[in-house]
Amino acid sequence: MAILECIGLSKRFGKVQALEEINLKVEPGRVIGLLGPNGSGKTTLIKLANGLLTPSQGEILIDGMAPGRESKAIVSYLSDKEYLPDWMSARQLMDFFEDFYEDFDRARAEEMLRHLGIDETMRIKQMSKGTREKVQLILVMSRQAKLYLLDEPIGGVDPATRDYILDTIIRNYNPSAAVIISTHLIADVEQVLDEVIFIQNGHLLLQTTVDEIREEQGKSVDQYFREVFKC
């Protein structure tokens, strides 16, 4: 069964059509790049999958279920916005995740914090922007979820940290799960992707494997993206 399926999925905000007639399936065991220009509908699709928005038309299913309490128990979501309470420490946040999510692996989170030299007692407001982003990702990737939805996980960090974050994503997700990474930094994430989904102006342009792009187009994903979305 597909871990994520969209059937005629559309979303409007007033007169603005954010997504229109999206049909796609995401199978377990895949790392997928959700790619498109700014304003193409990537974040809207991720929020629909996480149950933060409701469709205007059509369906979105998570492991065969409409988004809700049961689906949220198997989805681990990283927002493109900082959301951690700044008065809490990394340790308090781990306490919270441990209480809230049955699948949270505290030992994994502690190991990653140690690897990055992040003090568990440090409060969020004392951390740099890059460190806050690392903590958010560590919390999200320390769950044994079936679907990971990562909205711009490497947008504001330096190249060395990007490499660590991508390695963390690959090493820590459940192999029977799927990871969807929404990003505009395609060259940085291309090496970890199995498939790509291209969307533009709310329409699905393409869903294919990275290997097919390289074999059929003779281009990297980054090169092909630039060609498809040329201004």
C-alpha positions as CSV (number, residue, x, y, z in Angstrom):
1,M,0.0,0.0,0.0
2,A,1.2,3.5,-0.8
3,I,2.2,5.5,2.3
4,L,0.9,8.7,0.7
5,E,-1.7,8.9,-2.0
6,C,-3.3,12.0,-3.6
7,I,-6.5,11.5,-5.7
8,G,-7.7,14.5,-7.6
9,L,-6.3,16.7,-4.7
10,S,-7.0,20.4,-5.0
11,K,-6.6,23.2,-2.5
12,R,-7.9,26.8,-2.8
13,F,-7.3,29.8,-0.6
14,G,-10.1,32.1,-1.6
15,K,-9.5,32.8,-5.3
16,V,-6.0,31.4,-5.2
17,Q,-5.6,27.8,-6.5
18,A,-2.7,26.5,-4.6
19,L,-3.0,22.9,-5.8
20,E,-5.1,21.5,-8.7
21,E,-6.0,17.9,-9.5
22,I,-2.9,16.3,-8.0
23,N,-2.7,12.5,-8.5
24,L,0.4,10.7,-7.1
25,K,1.5,7.8,-5.0
26,V,4.5,7.5,-2.7
27,E,5.7,4.0,-1.8
28,P,7.5,3.0,1.4
29,G,11.3,2.7,1.3
30,R,11.8,5.8,-0.9
31,V,13.5,9.2,-0.4
32,I,11.7,11.7,-2.6
33,G,12.5,15.3,-3.5
34,L,9.4,17.5,-3.7
35,L,10.7,20.2,-6.1
36,G,9.4,23.3,-7.6
37,P,9.8,27.1,-7.7
38,N,8.7,29.3,-4.8
39,G,4.9,29.4,-4.6
40,S,4.5,26.2,-6.5
41,G,2.4,24.4,-3.8
42,K,5.1,22.3,-2.0
43,T,4.4,23.5,1.5
44,T,0.6,23.3,0.9
45,L,1.0,19.7,-0.1
46,I,3.1,18.9,3.0
47,K,0.6,20.6,5.3
48,L,-2.3,18.7,3.7
49,A,-0.4,15.4,4.3
50,N,0.2,16.4,7.9
51,G,-3.5,17.3,8.5
52,L,-2.8,21.0,9.0
53,L,-5.0,21.9,6.0
54,T,-8.0,20.2,4.5
55,P,-8.6,19.6,0.8
56,S,-10.9,21.8,-1.2
57,Q,-11.5,18.8,-3.5
58,G,-10.3,15.3,-3.8
59,E,-8.5,13.1,-1.3
60,I,-5.2,12.7,0.4
61,L,-4.5,9.4,2.2
62,I,-1.8,8.5,4.7
63,D,-1.3,4.7,4.8
64,G,-4.9,4.4,3.5
65,M,-6.3,6.8,6.1
66,A,-7.5,10.4,5.8
67,P,-5.2,12.7,7.8
68,G,-6.2,12.7,11.4
69,R,-5.2,11.5,14.8
70,E,-4.2,8.0,13.6
71,S,-2.2,9.3,10.7
72,K,-0.4,11.9,12.8
73,A,0.9,9.0,15.0
74,I,2.9,7.7,11.9
75,V,3.9,11.0,10.4
76,S,7.0,13.0,11.5
77,Y,6.8,16.6,10.3
78,L,9.6,19.2,10.1
79,S,8.1,22.7,9.4
80,D,9.9,25.3,7.4
81,K,9.3,27.6,10.3
82,E,10.9,27.5,13.7
83,Y,8.3,26.4,16.2
84,L,10.2,25.2,19.3
85,P,9.3,27.2,22.5
86,D,12.4,29.4,23.1
87,W,12.3,28.9,26.9
88,M,12.7,25.1,26.7
89,S,16.0,23.3,26.7
90,A,16.9,20.4,24.4
91,R,16.4,18.0,27.3
92,Q,13.0,19.4,28.0
93,L,12.1,19.1,24.4
94,M,13.1,15.4,24.4
95,D,11.0,14.9,27.5
96,F,8.1,16.4,25.6
97,F,8.6,14.3,22.5
98,E,9.0,11.2,24.7
99,D,5.7,11.9,26.4
100,F,3.9,12.8,23.2
101,Y,5.1,10.2,20.7
102,E,5.3,6.5,21.4
103,D,7.8,6.0,18.6
104,F,10.3,8.6,19.9
105,D,13.8,7.1,20.3
106,R,15.4,9.2,23.0
107,A,18.8,7.4,22.9
108,R,19.0,8.2,19.2
109,A,18.3,11.9,19.9
110,E,20.8,12.1,22.7
111,E,23.5,10.5,20.5
112,M,22.9,13.0,17.7
113,L,23.0,15.9,20.1
114,R,26.3,14.7,21.5
115,H,27.8,14.2,18.0
116,L,27.0,17.8,17.2
117,G,28.3,19.1,20.6
118,I,24.9,20.5,21.5
119,D,24.4,20.9,25.3
120,E,21.1,19.3,26.4
121,T,20.7,22.0,29.1
122,M,21.0,24.9,26.7
123,R,17.7,26.7,26.0
124,I,16.5,27.3,22.5
125,K,16.8,31.1,22.9
126,Q,20.5,30.7,23.7
127,M,21.1,28.8,20.4
128,S,22.2,30.1,17.0
129,K,19.7,29.7,14.2
130,G,21.7,26.8,12.7
131,T,21.7,25.0,16.1
132,R,18.0,25.5,16.5
133,E,17.4,24.0,13.1
134,K,19.6,21.0,14.0
135,V,17.7,20.4,17.2
136,Q,14.4,20.5,15.3
137,L,15.6,17.9,12.8
138,I,17.1,15.7,15.5
139,L,13.7,15.5,17.2
140,V,11.9,14.8,14.0
141,M,14.3,12.1,12.8
142,S,14.4,10.4,16.2
143,R,10.9,9.1,15.7
144,Q,10.3,5.7,14.1
145,A,7.7,7.1,11.8
146,K,6.3,5.7,8.5
147,L,6.4,9.0,6.7
148,Y,8.8,11.9,7.2
149,L,7.7,15.3,5.8
150,L,10.7,17.6,5.8
151,D,10.0,21.2,4.6
152,E,13.3,22.9,3.7
153,P,15.4,21.0,6.2
154,I,18.7,22.4,5.0
155,G,17.7,25.9,4.0
156,G,19.6,28.0,6.6
157,V,22.7,26.0,7.5
158,D,26.3,25.9,6.3
159,P,27.5,23.3,3.8
160,A,29.2,21.1,6.4
161,T,26.1,21.0,8.5
162,R,24.0,20.2,5.4
163,D,26.1,17.1,4.8
164,Y,25.6,16.0,8.4
165,I,21.8,16.7,8.2
166,L,21.5,14.7,5.0
167,D,23.5,11.8,6.4
168,T,21.3,12.0,9.5
169,I,18.2,11.7,7.4
170,I,19.5,8.6,5.5
171,R,20.9,6.9,8.6
172,N,18.0,7.4,10.9
173,Y,14.8,6.8,8.9
174,N,13.0,3.5,9.0
175,P,13.9,1.7,5.7
176,S,10.2,0.7,5.4
177,A,9.2,4.4,5.7
178,A,9.2,7.1,3.1
179,V,10.9,10.5,3.3
180,I,9.7,13.5,1.4
181,I,12.1,16.4,1.3
182,S,10.8,19.8,0.0
183,T,13.7,22.0,-1.0
184,H,15.1,24.4,-3.6
185,L,18.7,23.3,-2.9
186,I,18.6,20.4,-5.4
187,A,22.3,19.9,-6.0
188,D,22.8,19.4,-2.3
189,V,20.1,16.7,-1.8
190,E,20.3,15.0,-5.2
191,Q,22.7,12.3,-4.0
192,V,20.2,11.0,-1.4
193,L,17.1,11.0,-3.6
194,D,15.4,7.9,-5.1
195,E,12.6,9.9,-6.8
196,V,11.5,13.4,-7.6
197,I,8.2,15.1,-7.9
198,F,8.1,18.4,-9.9
199,I,5.2,20.8,-9.2
200,Q,4.6,24.2,-10.6
201,N,1.7,26.6,-10.0
202,G,-0.1,23.9,-8.2
203,H,0.1,21.3,-11.0
204,L,2.0,18.0,-11.0
205,L,4.5,18.1,-13.8
206,L,6.5,15.0,-13.2
207,Q,7.0,12.1,-10.9
208,T,9.9,9.8,-11.8
209,T,13.1,8.2,-10.5
210,V,16.4,9.9,-10.3
211,D,17.9,7.1,-12.4
212,E,15.4,7.7,-15.2
213,I,16.3,11.4,-15.4
214,R,20.0,10.6,-15.6
215,E,19.5,7.8,-18.2
216,E,16.8,9.3,-20.4
217,Q,17.7,13.0,-20.2
218,G,21.5,12.6,-19.7
219,K,21.4,15.2,-17.0
220,S,21.6,15.5,-13.3
221,V,18.3,16.3,-11.4
222,D,19.6,19.8,-10.8
223,Q,20.3,20.4,-14.5
224,Y,17.0,19.0,-15.5
225,F,15.2,21.1,-13.0
226,R,16.8,24.2,-14.3
227,E,15.8,23.2,-17.9
228,V,12.1,22.5,-16.9
229,F,11.7,25.6,-14.8
230,K,13.7,28.0,-17.0
231,C,12.4,31.6,-16.7
